[in-house]
Amino acid sequence: MKNKTVYISLSVDLLHHGHINLINHAKKYGKVTAGLLTDRAIRAHKRIPLLNFDQRKKILENITGISNVVSQNEYEYEKNILKLKPNYFVHGDDWIFGRDKNLRAGTIKALRKIGGKLIEIPYTKNISSKFLKKSMYLESTIPTNRQSTLKRLLEAKKICRILEAHSPLSAIIAEQVYYKNKNGKKIEFDGFWSSSLTDSTLKGKPDIEVLDINQRLTNINDIFDVTSKPIIIDIDTGGKIEHLEINLKTIERSGASAVIMEDKKGLKKNSLFGNSVKQEQENIKEFSKKISAAKKATTNKLMIIARIESLILGKPLKDAVLRAEKYVKAGADGIMIHSKEKNPKEIFNFAEKFRKRFSDIPLVAVPSSYNSVTDKQLEKAGFNIVIYANHMLRASYPAMQKVALEILKNGRSYESEKSIMSISNILDLIPGTK
């Protein structure tokens, strides 16, 4: 096998004996090049790995039998095969059937073009995927690991989907729900949004910053107990600078990934009221001071995202763009532009101007009013994060009201059973209940 080359592809988030078995088989056929899947490649089909690319690369580079490690930027193998032209490609035979059979077909097609050969080895048995998944889940719940995930997602994905979670149960749904498109790509939410509106409403209180940070964090900590994905926290105006500095340290210790702070002052009113109620925007200088104080009070682990209310309050686009420039200069890690319009035209105009000035600062959209826009359209316009800010709570209220009314109307609960979860499913929902 002298001068023969072999290509294998790995992600190596949790190294196990199946990987070693693959490498040992591969090196029998020649010099082994390992294609290491990037975070972006993995995230297109699975959850982002616990270890980042550089950490995983160091592991591979120190395994006997691997001569070279290269980046594999796609989940599929074809591009690297056509580029490297290996004599052999080695893979486990577990992909012959199931969801990876199309992956196999594409690989065989690429190997035929270069005259390469596919070597399939028996799948390594006695690897508990259930145990490995549980280990990864437990590792991702550690505050520092969870906290860093959002930044890694922003590097690995073109757009991150964030869903409001007002309770641990709603967060479990947001964590577990997914959809597979016609190409077999898994689409899921990347994290949670902790909304001051939904937290207040859940407690039957007005959305006027009435809940203190400890009340908010109690709920967030309960969410963290049963999930592993990152969270972005809505902190309204942030309050007084002196209080903000203390509260942000507490938030950072919780493992939250980011906060979003709006540039208003005085008694907070929900932005979607616009100018129909009295709302005042903070001047640029004072809000920039707040951003700077927030950055000084925290480490780089917690992202400080500035929310601009100019368009909400009927100010011109140039005011919003100027504020964005000043806030980034003050240290903001990202910008959220808000709008109460029914179409996304003005936020698209803002994004166009903002991207001419800043190519790599995360841009956030919250399409509550302009809800016909798709995540793909937002991505194309230059947005990195889309937040669905209150939909889980809004969905729960009419469902509960409907059931309550049906019970009163019929004098029994029989008619409601068809539209609610069975008790058996409830018992199966939470591990450890049975």
SULNORZI-V714171 format. One record per residue. N is the residue number from 0. PHI is phi in degrees with one decimal (* if undefined). BURIAL is 1 if it has 9 or more other C-alpha atoms within 8 Angstrom, else 0. D_FIRST is the distance of its C-alpha to the first C-alpha in Angstrom with 2 decimals. Layout:
# SULNORZI-V714171
[[N | PHI | BURIAL | D_FIRST] [N | PHI | BURIAL | D_FIRST]]
This chain:
# SULNORZI-V714171
[[0 | * | 0 | 0.00] [1 | -62.3 | 0 | 3.77] [2 | 68.0 | 0 | 6.36] [3 | -85.0 | 1 | 5.46] [4 | -118.1 | 1 | 8.53] [5 | -129.3 | 1 | 10.16] [6 | -119.0 | 1 | 13.95] [7 | -130.1 | 1 | 16.32] [8 | -130.7 | 1 | 20.09] [9 | -142.7 | 1 | 22.57] [10 | -108.4 | 1 | 26.20] [11 | 51.3 | 1 | 26.34] [12 | -76.9 | 0 | 30.12] [13 | -123.1 | 0 | 30.25] [14 | -70.4 | 0 | 27.08] [15 | -139.1 | 0 | 26.72] [16 | -66.9 | 0 | 24.50] [17 | -64.6 | 1 | 23.26] [18 | -63.5 | 1 | 21.58] [19 | -62.8 | 0 | 20.02] [20 | -61.9 | 1 | 18.83] [21 | -62.2 | 1 | 17.16] [22 | -64.0 | 1 | 15.43] [23 | -63.6 | 1 | 14.29] [24 | -68.7 | 1 | 12.80] [25 | -62.5 | 1 | 11.16] [26 | -69.0 | 1 | 9.44] [27 | -68.8 | 0 | 7.62] [28 | -98.6 | 1 | 5.63] [29 | 151.2 | 1 | 5.34] [30 | -74.8 | 1 | 8.63] [31 | -96.9 | 1 | 11.51] [32 | -107.4 | 1 | 14.65] [33 | -102.4 | 1 | 17.59] [34 | -88.7 | 1 | 20.42] [35 | -95.8 | 1 | 23.59] [36 | -63.3 | 1 | 26.45] [37 | -74.7 | 1 | 29.58] [38 | -57.2 | 1 | 32.94] [39 | -62.6 | 1 | 34.08] [40 | -64.7 | 1 | 31.19] [41 | -68.3 | 1 | 31.78] [42 | -66.2 | 1 | 35.55] [43 | -67.9 | 1 | 35.54] [44 | -129.3 | 1 | 34.74] [45 | -137.3 | 0 | 35.31] [46 | -72.0 | 0 | 37.34] [47 | -61.3 | 1 | 36.46] [48 | -65.3 | 0 | 34.28] [49 | -65.0 | 1 | 36.09] [50 | -91.9 | 0 | 33.95] [51 | -77.7 | 1 | 33.79] [52 | -59.3 | 1 | 30.72] [53 | -63.1 | 0 | 30.75] [54 | -65.6 | 0 | 31.15] [55 | -68.3 | 1 | 28.25] [56 | -65.4 | 1 | 26.05] [57 | -61.1 | 0 | 26.93] [58 | -63.0 | 0 | 25.86] [59 | -63.0 | 1 | 22.36] [60 | -64.5 | 1 | 21.94] [61 | -105.8 | 0 | 22.74] [62 | -99.4 | 0 | 20.32] [63 | -61.5 | 0 | 17.59] [64 | 109.6 | 1 | 14.11] [65 | -101.1 | 1 | 15.29] [66 | -90.1 | 1 | 14.71] [67 | -152.8 | 0 | 17.15] [68 | -122.1 | 1 | 20.01] [69 | -124.1 | 0 | 21.67] [70 | -76.9 | 0 | 24.80] [71 | -113.8 | 1 | 24.85] [72 | -84.8 | 0 | 28.41] [73 | -122.5 | 1 | 28.63] [74 | -66.3 | 1 | 28.35] [75 | -79.5 | 0 | 26.47] [76 | -94.9 | 1 | 22.83] [77 | -57.3 | 1 | 23.29] [78 | -60.1 | 0 | 24.27] [79 | -69.1 | 1 | 21.33] [80 | -64.4 | 1 | 18.88] [81 | -66.7 | 1 | 20.78] [82 | -78.3 | 0 | 20.97] [83 | -87.0 | 0 | 17.42] [84 | 51.8 | 1 | 15.77] [85 | -72.5 | 1 | 12.56] [86 | -73.4 | 1 | 10.04] [87 | -137.8 | 1 | 10.75] [88 | -124.0 | 1 | 13.92] [89 | -111.8 | 1 | 14.49] [90 | -151.0 | 1 | 18.14] [91 | -70.0 | 1 | 20.53] [92 | -81.5 | 1 | 22.30] [93 | -71.6 | 0 | 25.66] [94 | -94.9 | 1 | 25.89] [95 | -64.4 | 0 | 26.29] [96 | -119.4 | 0 | 30.02] [97 | 87.7 | 0 | 32.45] [98 | -69.9 | 0 | 32.77] [99 | -94.6 | 1 | 29.06] [100 | -66.0 | 1 | 28.68] [101 | -71.0 | 0 | 29.54] [102 | -63.0 | 1 | 26.91] [103 | -65.2 | 1 | 24.34] [104 | -61.9 | 0 | 25.86] [105 | -65.5 | 1 | 25.65] [106 | -66.7 | 1 | 21.97] [107 | -60.8 | 1 | 21.19] [108 | -61.5 | 0 | 23.44] [109 | -67.1 | 1 | 21.69] [110 | -65.5 | 1 | 18.19] [111 | -62.9 | 1 | 19.82] [112 | -64.1 | 0 | 21.21] [113 | -106.3 | 0 | 17.94] [114 | 76.7 | 0 | 16.00] [115 | -88.4 | 1 | 13.92] [116 | -125.6 | 1 | 13.44] [117 | -91.7 | 1 | 15.22] [118 | -111.8 | 0 | 14.05] [119 | -109.5 | 0 | 17.26] [120 | -109.7 | 1 | 17.72] [121 | -59.7 | 0 | 21.19] [122 | -59.4 | 0 | 23.49] [123 | -70.8 | 1 | 24.25] [124 | -86.8 | 0 | 27.82] [125 | 63.8 | 0 | 30.65] [126 | -106.0 | 0 | 30.36] [127 | -84.3 | 0 | 33.90] [128 | -64.1 | 0 | 33.87] [129 | -63.0 | 0 | 37.64] [130 | -67.0 | 0 | 37.43] [131 | -63.5 | 1 | 34.97] [132 | -63.3 | 0 | 37.21] [133 | -65.2 | 0 | 40.23] [134 | -63.0 | 0 | 38.69] [135 | -65.5 | 1 | 37.91] [136 | -61.8 | 1 | 41.43] [137 | -63.1 | 1 | 43.05] [138 | -65.6 | 1 | 41.18] [139 | -73.9 | 1 | 42.19] [140 | -85.2 | 1 | 45.83] [141 | -63.7 | 1 | 46.04] [142 | -47.9 | 1 | 48.34] [143 | -67.6 | 0 | 46.17] [144 | -69.3 | 1 | 43.09] [145 | -62.4 | 1 | 45.19] [146 | -59.4 | 1 | 46.96] [147 | -77.6 | 1 | 43.90] [148 | -63.4 | 1 | 42.58] [149 | -61.5 | 1 | 44.88] [150 | -61.3 | 0 | 43.76] [151 | -68.0 | 1 | 40.10] [152 | -63.9 | 1 | 41.02] [153 | -64.0 | 1 | 42.82] [154 | -79.1 | 0 | 39.69] [155 | -91.7 | 1 | 37.46] [156 | -121.5 | 1 | 39.91] [157 | -77.0 | 0 | 42.13] [158 | -147.3 | 1 | 45.03] [159 | -105.3 | 1 | 45.81] [160 | -99.0 | 1 | 48.14] [161 | -119.2 | 1 | 50.62] [162 | -117.2 | 1 | 53.07] [163 | -59.9 | 1 | 56.36] [164 | -132.4 | 1 | 56.54] [165 | -103.0 | 1 | 60.01] [166 | -156.3 | 1 | 59.30] [167 | -58.3 | 1 | 56.52] [168 | -65.0 | 0 | 56.69] [169 | -65.8 | 1 | 56.34] [170 | -70.5 | 1 | 53.41] [171 | -60.9 | 1 | 51.64] [172 | -62.0 | 0 | 52.02] [173 | -61.0 | 1 | 50.78] [174 | -73.0 | 1 | 47.74] [175 | -94.7 | 0 | 46.74] [176 | -70.2 | 0 | 47.72] [177 | -154.0 | 0 | 45.11] [178 | -136.2 | 0 | 44.82] [179 | -105.8 | 1 | 41.88] [180 | -79.8 | 0 | 42.27] [181 | -64.2 | 0 | 41.30] [182 | -90.8 | 0 | 37.80] [183 | 82.3 | 0 | 37.24] [184 | -78.4 | 1 | 37.66] [185 | -84.6 | 1 | 39.46] [186 | -112.7 | 1 | 42.58] [187 | -146.2 | 1 | 44.42] [188 | -80.3 | 1 | 46.74] [189 | -94.7 | 1 | 45.24] [190 | 180.0 | 1 | 48.18] [191 | -116.2 | 1 | 51.89] [192 | -115.3 | 1 | 55.06] [193 | -96.2 | 1 | 57.91] [194 | -96.6 | 1 | 60.98] [195 | -65.9 | 1 | 64.36] [196 | -62.9 | 1 | 65.98] [197 | -71.8 | 1 | 64.41] [198 | -62.7 | 1 | 64.77] [199 | -67.1 | 1 | 68.46] [200 | -61.2 | 1 | 69.06] [201 | -59.1 | 1 | 67.50] [202 | -94.8 | 0 | 70.12] [203 | 71.2 | 0 | 72.88] [204 | -120.2 | 0 | 73.40] [205 | -70.6 | 0 | 73.63] [206 | -84.4 | 1 | 70.76] [207 | -133.3 | 0 | 72.50] [208 | 60.3 | 1 | 70.28] [209 | -78.0 | 0 | 72.33] [210 | -86.6 | 0 | 69.44] [211 | -82.1 | 0 | 68.49] [212 | -64.0 | 0 | 64.93] [213 | -67.6 | 0 | 65.06] [214 | -64.8 | 0 | 65.98] [215 | -64.9 | 1 | 63.12] [216 | -70.8 | 1 | 60.62] [217 | -60.2 | 0 | 61.79] [218 | -66.8 | 1 | 60.67] [219 | -63.7 | 1 | 57.40] [220 | -63.4 | 1 | 56.62] [221 | -65.0 | 1 | 57.29] [222 | -64.9 | 1 | 54.80] [223 | -63.0 | 1 | 52.22] [224 | -63.4 | 0 | 52.69] [225 | -123.0 | 0 | 51.24] [226 | -138.7 | 1 | 48.76] [227 | -132.6 | 1 | 45.82] [228 | -84.0 | 1 | 46.04] [229 | -73.8 | 1 | 47.70] [230 | -129.1 | 1 | 51.37] [231 | -111.7 | 1 | 53.47] [232 | -109.9 | 1 | 57.11] [233 | -81.4 | 1 | 60.11] [234 | -109.6 | 1 | 62.49] [235 | 53.4 | 1 | 65.16] [236 | -82.5 | 1 | 66.86] [237 | 85.8 | 1 | 65.62] [238 | 72.3 | 0 | 69.24] [239 | -67.1 | 0 | 70.63] [240 | -54.7 | 1 | 68.27] [241 | -61.9 | 0 | 69.23] [242 | -74.1 | 1 | 68.39] [243 | -57.4 | 1 | 65.23] [244 | -59.6 | 1 | 63.74] [245 | -69.7 | 1 | 64.34] [246 | -63.8 | 1 | 63.19] [247 | -66.8 | 1 | 59.91] [248 | -64.5 | 1 | 59.00] [249 | -66.6 | 0 | 59.65] [250 | -61.3 | 1 | 57.62] [251 | -62.9 | 1 | 54.67] [252 | -64.5 | 0 | 54.70] [253 | -69.4 | 1 | 54.57] [254 | 102.6 | 1 | 51.07] [255 | -63.8 | 1 | 52.22] [256 | -91.7 | 1 | 49.98] [257 | -158.8 | 1 | 52.69] [258 | -124.3 | 1 | 56.41] [259 | -118.8 | 1 | 58.22] [260 | -120.7 | 1 | 61.62] [261 | -94.6 | 1 | 64.14] [262 | -90.6 | 1 | 66.43] [263 | -118.4 | 1 | 69.74] [264 | -137.9 | 1 | 72.59] [265 | 80.5 | 0 | 75.45] [266 | -64.2 | 0 | 75.50] [267 | -67.4 | 1 | 72.27] [268 | -125.3 | 1 | 72.69] [269 | -59.7 | 1 | 69.95] [270 | -60.5 | 0 | 68.65] [271 | -70.5 | 0 | 69.05] [272 | -71.3 | 0 | 72.83] [273 | 59.1 | 1 | 72.52] [274 | -88.7 | 1 | 75.93] [275 | -74.1 | 0 | 77.85] [276 | -128.0 | 0 | 78.08] [277 | -73.3 | 0 | 78.51] [278 | -137.9 | 1 | 75.17] [279 | -117.4 | 0 | 74.75] [280 | -92.2 | 1 | 71.71] [281 | -67.5 | 1 | 71.17] [282 | -72.7 | 0 | 71.46] [283 | -59.6 | 1 | 68.29] [284 | -62.2 | 0 | 69.10] [285 | -68.1 | 0 | 69.80] [286 | -70.3 | 1 | 66.76] [287 | -62.9 | 1 | 64.54] [288 | -61.1 | 1 | 66.02] [289 | -62.9 | 1 | 65.03] [290 | -62.0 | 1 | 61.41] [291 | -61.0 | 1 | 61.31] [292 | -64.9 | 1 | 62.89] [293 | -63.8 | 1 | 60.39] [294 | -67.2 | 1 | 57.43] [295 | -69.6 | 0 | 59.01] [296 | -80.9 | 1 | 59.66] [297 | -127.9 | 1 | 56.06] [298 | -92.1 | 0 | 52.53] [299 | -73.6 | 0 | 49.96] [300 | -71.7 | 1 | 48.72] [301 | -96.7 | 1 | 51.65] [302 | -81.2 | 1 | 51.88] [303 | -106.4 | 1 | 55.41] [304 | -108.1 | 1 | 55.87] [305 | -92.2 | 1 | 59.14] [306 | -102.8 | 1 | 60.86] [307 | -101.5 | 1 | 63.08] [308 | -104.7 | 1 | 66.23] [309 | -55.2 | 1 | 67.64] [310 | -68.9 | 1 | 67.09] [311 | -60.9 | 1 | 68.46] [312 | -94.0 | 1 | 71.65] [313 | 79.4 | 0 | 72.16] [314 | -85.6 | 1 | 71.23] [315 | -69.7 | 0 | 69.65] [316 | -57.8 | 1 | 65.93] [317 | -63.0 | 0 | 66.27] [318 | -66.4 | 1 | 67.48] [319 | -63.9 | 1 | 64.35] [320 | -66.5 | 1 | 62.08] [321 | -60.9 | 0 | 64.06] [322 | -61.7 | 1 | 63.81] [323 | -58.5 | 1 | 60.04] [324 | -62.0 | 0 | 59.70] [325 | -68.8 | 1 | 61.98] [326 | -69.5 | 1 | 60.36] [327 | -63.9 | 1 | 56.85] [328 | -61.5 | 0 | 58.38] [329 | -75.9 | 1 | 59.94] [330 | 120.3 | 1 | 56.54] [331 | -58.6 | 1 | 56.03] [332 | -84.5 | 1 | 52.40] [333 | -168.4 | 1 | 53.05] [334 | -128.9 | 1 | 55.86] [335 | -110.4 | 1 | 57.29] [336 | -106.2 | 1 | 59.62] [337 | -107.6 | 1 | 62.10] [338 | -151.9 | 1 | 64.10] [339 | -109.8 | 1 | 66.59] [340 | -73.2 | 0 | 66.45] [341 | -81.0 | 0 | 65.51] [342 | -125.8 | 1 | 62.94] [343 | -87.7 | 1 | 60.23] [344 | -54.6 | 0 | 61.46] [345 | -71.6 | 1 | 62.71] [346 | -76.0 | 1 | 59.65] [347 | -65.5 | 1 | 57.46] [348 | -62.6 | 0 | 59.72] [349 | -62.6 | 1 | 59.36] [350 | -59.4 | 1 | 55.56] [351 | -60.8 | 1 | 55.47] [352 | -70.7 | 1 | 57.59] [353 | -65.1 | 1 | 55.86] [354 | -68.5 | 1 | 52.37] [355 | -66.3 | 0 | 53.60] [356 | -95.6 | 0 | 54.46] [357 | -131.5 | 0 | 51.79] [358 | -90.4 | 0 | 48.28] [359 | -125.0 | 0 | 46.76] [360 | -86.4 | 0 | 49.70] [361 | -57.1 | 1 | 49.44] [362 | -120.2 | 1 | 52.09] [363 | -115.7 | 1 | 53.56] [364 | -121.6 | 1 | 55.47] [365 | -127.1 | 1 | 57.65] [366 | -81.4 | 1 | 58.56] [367 | -75.4 | 0 | 61.40] [368 | -90.6 | 1 | 63.91] [369 | -90.9 | 1 | 61.66] [370 | -79.1 | 1 | 59.74] [371 | -82.4 | 0 | 58.87] [372 | -72.5 | 1 | 56.15] [373 | -97.8 | 0 | 52.55] [374 | -63.7 | 1 | 49.85] [375 | -65.2 | 0 | 47.93] [376 | -66.4 | 0 | 51.03] [377 | -65.8 | 1 | 51.36] [378 | -59.2 | 1 | 47.74] [379 | -62.5 | 0 | 48.25] [380 | -77.7 | 1 | 51.42] [381 | 110.6 | 1 | 49.61] [382 | -85.3 | 1 | 50.23] [383 | -107.9 | 1 | 47.71] [384 | -133.6 | 1 | 49.59] [385 | -120.8 | 1 | 51.83] [386 | -111.3 | 1 | 54.13] [387 | -94.7 | 1 | 55.88] [388 | -86.3 | 1 | 58.65] [389 | -154.3 | 1 | 60.99] [390 | -73.1 | 1 | 59.93] [391 | -68.1 | 1 | 59.22] [392 | -68.2 | 1 | 62.71] [393 | -63.3 | 0 | 64.34] [394 | -75.1 | 0 | 62.70] [395 | -73.0 | 0 | 63.86] [396 | -62.8 | 0 | 67.55] [397 | -62.8 | 0 | 68.45] [398 | -65.6 | 0 | 66.53] [399 | -68.3 | 0 | 68.52] [400 | -62.2 | 0 | 71.75] [401 | -61.2 | 0 | 71.29] [402 | -66.1 | 1 | 70.84] [403 | -60.0 | 0 | 73.78] [404 | -67.2 | 0 | 75.99] [405 | -62.4 | 1 | 75.00] [406 | -64.3 | 1 | 75.94] [407 | -64.2 | 0 | 79.31] [408 | -64.9 | 0 | 79.93] [409 | -98.6 | 0 | 79.13] [410 | 69.0 | 0 | 80.31] [411 | -163.4 | 0 | 77.05] [412 | -102.6 | 1 | 73.29] [413 | -53.1 | 0 | 72.37] [414 | -64.7 | 1 | 72.06] [415 | -82.3 | 1 | 69.69] [416 | -59.0 | 1 | 67.09] [417 | -68.1 | 0 | 65.41] [418 | -113.4 | 0 | 64.52] [419 | -127.2 | 0 | 63.47] [420 | -66.1 | 0 | 60.71] [421 | -75.0 | 0 | 61.37] [422 | -62.4 | 0 | 62.07] [423 | -61.2 | 0 | 59.10] [424 | -67.0 | 0 | 56.75] [425 | -61.7 | 1 | 58.37] [426 | -65.7 | 1 | 57.70] [427 | -83.3 | 1 | 54.01] [428 | -66.1 | 0 | 53.68] [429 | -105.9 | 0 | 53.72] [430 | -56.2 | 0 | 51.51] [431 | 93.3 | 0 | 53.71] [432 | -69.2 | 0 | 56.77] [433 | -79.9 | 0 | 56.67]]
